[in-house]
Amino acid sequence: MPVQFGEFVLDESRRQLLRRGDPVHLSPKAFQLLSILVQEKPRALSKADLQERLWPDTFVTEGNLTTTVAELRSALGDDAREPRYIRTVHGFGYSFAAAAKDPSWFVTRRNATAVAALVGAAGIMLTLWLRSTPTRAVPHPPIQTLAILPFDTRGSDPADQHLGLGLPDLLITRLSNVHHLVVRPTSAVREFEDRRGDSQQIGRKLKVDAVLEGSIRTSADHIRVTVQLLNIREQRPIWAEQFDEKRAQMFTIEDKISARVADALTVRLSPNERIRLGKRYTADSEAYELYLQGRYHLQRAIEGEAGERRTAVDFFSRATKRDPAYALAWAGLAHGYAGLGVYNQMPPRVAWPNAQTAAQKALQCDNDLSESHSAIGAVQMFWLLDFAGAEREFLRALELDPRNILALRYYAFLLQCVGRFDEAITLHERQIEIDPLSPAVHLGLAGAYYAARQYDRAIQKNMIVLAMNPQFAQAHMALSRSYALQGHYDQAIAEAQKGSRSGGRNPTALAYRGYALARSGRKDEANQILRDLRVRFEKEKFSPFPLAVVYIALGKREEVFPLLEKGVDERTYIFGLKTDALLDPLRSDPRFSALLKRAGYGS
């Protein structure tokens, strides 16, 4: 029997959740959780009880349940701090908080005749009313997904080009606080930065209900922003407006556009959402613009542009000096340093302590900022090797913002590295729902399949990535290792060569080629690659993992352990130790068990 609560109808017989008649996507576990909570309302269920009912005869951690609750809240547009539907009973579990009722009319045999007569009379009255009443507009389907496109900056000062992506990026972050509005992340729209295409066509490509487009014109002390909100399904404008402000008051434009968009979409905001939507993190206009530039360069770095991350760090650092209480700037600085450490663009012993200091400052300034918790979680994961602590921080970040794409990415990677593959795959799939056109997001799912030894699925997903971007070096490298582990050495060698060409002689691509050559019996060629890598390793100081891979394939086990120990101590290679199949020949060695403990895995 269908059950209605608020704007939603839960139909268990059809395995369907509807919002105002439109289907709402839920994973099977999230749907099952909702069904259980509705069936048991108003009784609170313990976490242990829910885990047993959702995952019978399977050992799972509390993180599985927390992730599923976060997904469900996101789909319902619910807020953990002001719950309308899913209430947290602290220290115990969860309960369903809303009133639920049967949305249908049921006619019994006894009153069927009376009902038929009533319906007939109502039909006659309705016909007469329609003939005498002007036609009324059919209510428009609600807007549930939104893309904010990069703004056109032609005609502005060249020094202000960063505003074209920077201001939409801030709007995306702010409007993502509205839980039942799915806003495509900046990574999904960045490819349209230099667009000349039709916004309607772009909206259809991004699979959204509406797009916000705009233009920016700047002068020395003024800024003008013109924006238009378009309904993609109905091909009509919803709202348009022009904002003129003094340069020193630029952050008021972000405030006004966010509020106007929410009003134009007739979004129902909870009191807490309204507070977050209108919250201003700094009153210093110069700090605000420095932060905006930092976000612009950090986004370019995330998309793979070398050198941009250091530039982002510089802007974030200057923003924190202008306003030491600017939590967003401290969080941006932490994520900038974290990226420098993760991608070996700065010595880890320099990058990570700076990231830790910045993340702690962000938390001191605002403990309810999702970005602060994802930043400190990254520090605990990559630097302190405190995986349990990192998980707690990522879960807190996702509780505050279920669509924090960086928290989802970090947490999925953590789960994958500790061997919790089903959970990792679920989180990667959630990222794809949020950002369906990102090759990097699809590559993350391919990596989870690989770690889970599902090589055919990993290969298939990597093929999809290369269809999106044929020059994506990491996808070629990922294909190479999967092919090699299946014994398809010629294909593995070919993909590693493509990865090396696309990635500028990436050491890992060379290592995968050396691995496949050695495994196929071409050991002279593999040894030549090993010699080349050793020379480069002394000069470039990259992760020792590429060298270890070739040594393993050549059967030189004694050479491998010092390299892996160096990787753990320097934090340049840790996260494939527990799951990477390339290291399987070492797992029976007691030294490898000791290495896992040293790296924080415990066993």
GILINPE-V81045 format. One record per residue. RES is the residue in one letter. D_FIRST is the distance of its C-alpha to the first C-alpha in Angstrom with 1 decimal. Layout:
# GILINPE-V81045
res=[RES,RES]
d_first=[D_FIRST,D_FIRST]
This chain:
# GILINPE-V81045
res=[M,P,V,Q,F,G,E,F,V,L,D,E,S,R,R,Q,L,L,R,R,G,D,P,V,H,L,S,P,K,A,F,Q,L,L,S,I,L,V,Q,E,K,P,R,A,L,S,K,A,D,L,Q,E,R,L,W,P,D,T,F,V,T,E,G,N,L,T,T,T,V,A,E,L,R,S,A,L,G,D,D,A,R,E,P,R,Y,I,R,T,V,H,G,F,G,Y,S,F,A,A,A,A,K,D,P,S,W,F,V,T,R,R,N,A,T,A,V,A,A,L,V,G,A,A,G,I,M,L,T,L,W,L,R,S,T,P,T,R,A,V,P,H,P,P,I,Q,T,L,A,I,L,P,F,D,T,R,G,S,D,P,A,D,Q,H,L,G,L,G,L,P,D,L,L,I,T,R,L,S,N,V,H,H,L,V,V,R,P,T,S,A,V,R,E,F,E,D,R,R,G,D,S,Q,Q,I,G,R,K,L,K,V,D,A,V,L,E,G,S,I,R,T,S,A,D,H,I,R,V,T,V,Q,L,L,N,I,R,E,Q,R,P,I,W,A,E,Q,F,D,E,K,R,A,Q,M,F,T,I,E,D,K,I,S,A,R,V,A,D,A,L,T,V,R,L,S,P,N,E,R,I,R,L,G,K,R,Y,T,A,D,S,E,A,Y,E,L,Y,L,Q,G,R,Y,H,L,Q,R,A,I,E,G,E,A,G,E,R,R,T,A,V,D,F,F,S,R,A,T,K,R,D,P,A,Y,A,L,A,W,A,G,L,A,H,G,Y,A,G,L,G,V,Y,N,Q,M,P,P,R,V,A,W,P,N,A,Q,T,A,A,Q,K,A,L,Q,C,D,N,D,L,S,E,S,H,S,A,I,G,A,V,Q,M,F,W,L,L,D,F,A,G,A,E,R,E,F,L,R,A,L,E,L,D,P,R,N,I,L,A,L,R,Y,Y,A,F,L,L,Q,C,V,G,R,F,D,E,A,I,T,L,H,E,R,Q,I,E,I,D,P,L,S,P,A,V,H,L,G,L,A,G,A,Y,Y,A,A,R,Q,Y,D,R,A,I,Q,K,N,M,I,V,L,A,M,N,P,Q,F,A,Q,A,H,M,A,L,S,R,S,Y,A,L,Q,G,H,Y,D,Q,A,I,A,E,A,Q,K,G,S,R,S,G,G,R,N,P,T,A,L,A,Y,R,G,Y,A,L,A,R,S,G,R,K,D,E,A,N,Q,I,L,R,D,L,R,V,R,F,E,K,E,K,F,S,P,F,P,L,A,V,V,Y,I,A,L,G,K,R,E,E,V,F,P,L,L,E,K,G,V,D,E,R,T,Y,I,F,G,L,K,T,D,A,L,L,D,P,L,R,S,D,P,R,F,S,A,L,L,K,R,A,G,Y,G,S]
d_first=[0.0,3.8,6.5,10.0,13.3,16.6,16.9,13.9,10.3,8.7,6.7,7.2,7.2,9.9,11.3,11.8,12.6,13.9,16.6,17.5,16.2,18.2,17.0,18.1,19.7,19.0,20.7,18.7,19.8,18.9,15.3,15.2,17.0,14.6,11.6,14.0,15.3,12.1,11.2,14.8,15.5,18.1,19.9,22.0,22.1,25.5,26.4,27.5,24.2,22.3,24.9,24.7,21.0,21.2,24.6,25.1,28.7,29.7,32.0,31.0,32.4,30.8,31.3,28.5,26.0,27.8,27.7,23.9,23.4,25.9,24.0,20.7,22.6,24.4,21.4,20.0,23.6,23.7,27.0,27.8,30.5,28.5,24.8,22.1,19.2,20.8,23.5,26.2,27.6,31.1,32.5,29.3,26.1,23.1,20.4,17.6,19.5,17.4,15.7,11.9,10.1,7.4,9.1,8.7,11.3,10.9,14.3,15.8,18.9,21.0,20.7,20.1,23.9,24.0,21.1,22.8,26.1,24.7,23.2,26.6,28.5,26.5,27.2,30.9,31.0,29.3,31.8,34.7,33.5,33.1,36.6,38.1,36.3,37.3,34.8,32.8,31.8,28.4,26.9,27.5,24.8,25.1,27.6,26.1,29.0,32.7,36.0,39.2,42.1,45.6,47.7,50.8,53.9,56.6,59.3,58.8,61.3,61.0,60.7,57.3,55.6,53.4,51.7,50.1,47.7,48.2,46.8,43.7,43.2,43.3,40.9,38.5,38.7,38.3,35.3,33.6,33.2,30.4,27.5,25.0,27.9,28.9,32.7,34.5,37.1,40.8,41.3,39.1,41.2,44.7,45.6,45.6,48.2,50.9,48.7,50.1,46.9,44.5,41.9,39.3,40.0,39.9,36.5,35.1,36.7,35.2,31.7,31.3,30.2,33.5,36.9,39.5,43.0,46.3,50.0,52.4,56.0,58.1,61.6,63.6,62.0,59.1,55.8,53.9,50.3,48.7,45.0,42.6,38.8,37.6,34.3,34.2,31.6,33.3,36.8,37.8,39.2,37.0,39.8,43.3,45.9,49.2,50.2,53.8,54.8,57.8,57.6,57.6,54.4,52.5,49.6,48.8,47.8,45.1,43.9,43.9,42.3,39.4,38.8,39.2,36.8,34.1,34.8,35.0,31.6,30.2,28.9,27.6,29.6,29.2,32.6,33.2,32.5,34.9,37.5,37.3,37.4,40.6,42.2,45.7,47.0,50.6,52.9,55.6,55.5,57.6,55.4,52.4,54.1,55.2,51.7,50.5,53.2,52.2,48.6,50.0,52.2,49.6,47.1,49.9,50.7,47.0,47.3,50.4,53.4,56.2,57.9,55.2,53.9,57.3,57.5,54.1,55.3,58.4,56.5,54.0,57.0,58.8,55.8,55.6,59.3,59.0,56.1,55.8,52.6,50.8,47.8,46.5,50.1,50.4,47.1,48.3,51.6,49.9,47.8,51.0,53.0,50.1,50.1,53.9,53.6,50.8,52.6,56.1,57.4,58.9,60.1,57.2,59.4,59.9,56.5,54.2,56.1,56.1,52.3,51.9,54.0,52.2,48.7,49.9,51.3,48.0,46.1,48.8,48.5,44.6,42.6,39.3,40.2,38.1,41.1,43.3,41.0,40.7,44.5,45.3,42.8,44.8,48.0,46.7,45.5,48.4,51.3,50.7,48.7,46.4,43.2,41.2,42.5,41.7,38.1,37.7,39.1,37.0,33.8,35.1,35.9,32.4,30.9,33.2,32.6,29.9,31.6,35.1,36.1,39.2,37.4,34.8,37.8,39.8,36.9,35.9,39.6,40.0,37.1,38.6,42.0,41.1,39.2,35.5,34.9,31.1,30.7,33.5,32.0,28.7,30.8,32.9,29.9,28.8,32.3,32.1,29.0,31.1,34.3,33.7,37.3,39.2,41.3,41.7,38.0,37.6,40.7,39.1,36.4,39.1,40.9,38.0,37.7,41.5,41.4,38.8,41.2,38.9,41.8,40.5,37.6,40.0,42.4,39.7,38.6,42.2,42.9,40.2,41.9,45.2,43.9,43.1,46.5,49.0,51.3,49.0,51.3,48.8,46.7,49.8,50.6,47.2,47.5,50.9,49.9,47.0,49.3,52.0,49.8,48.9,52.6,52.7,55.7,57.0,53.7,53.5,57.1,56.4,53.3,55.2,58.0,55.7,54.2,57.8,58.8,55.8,55.9,59.7,60.7,57.9,59.0,55.7,55.9,59.4,58.3,55.6,58.3,60.7,58.1,57.4,61.2,62.0,59.3,60.6,64.1,65.6,66.6,69.6,67.3,64.9,67.8,69.0,65.6,65.7,69.2,68.0,65.0,67.4,69.7,66.8,65.3,68.5,68.6,64.9,63.5,60.1,57.7,59.4,56.4,57.8,61.0,59.2,57.2,60.4,62.1,59.3,59.6,63.3,63.0,64.7,62.6,65.2,65.1,61.4,60.9,63.2,61.4,57.9,59.3,60.7,57.3,55.7,58.5,58.6,54.7,55.2,53.3,50.7,47.2,47.6,49.4,46.5,44.7,47.1,48.0,51.4,52.3,51.4,55.1,55.7,52.9,54.9,57.7,57.8,58.8,55.4,53.6,55.9,55.2,51.4,52.0,54.3,51.7,49.2,47.0,48.2,48.6]
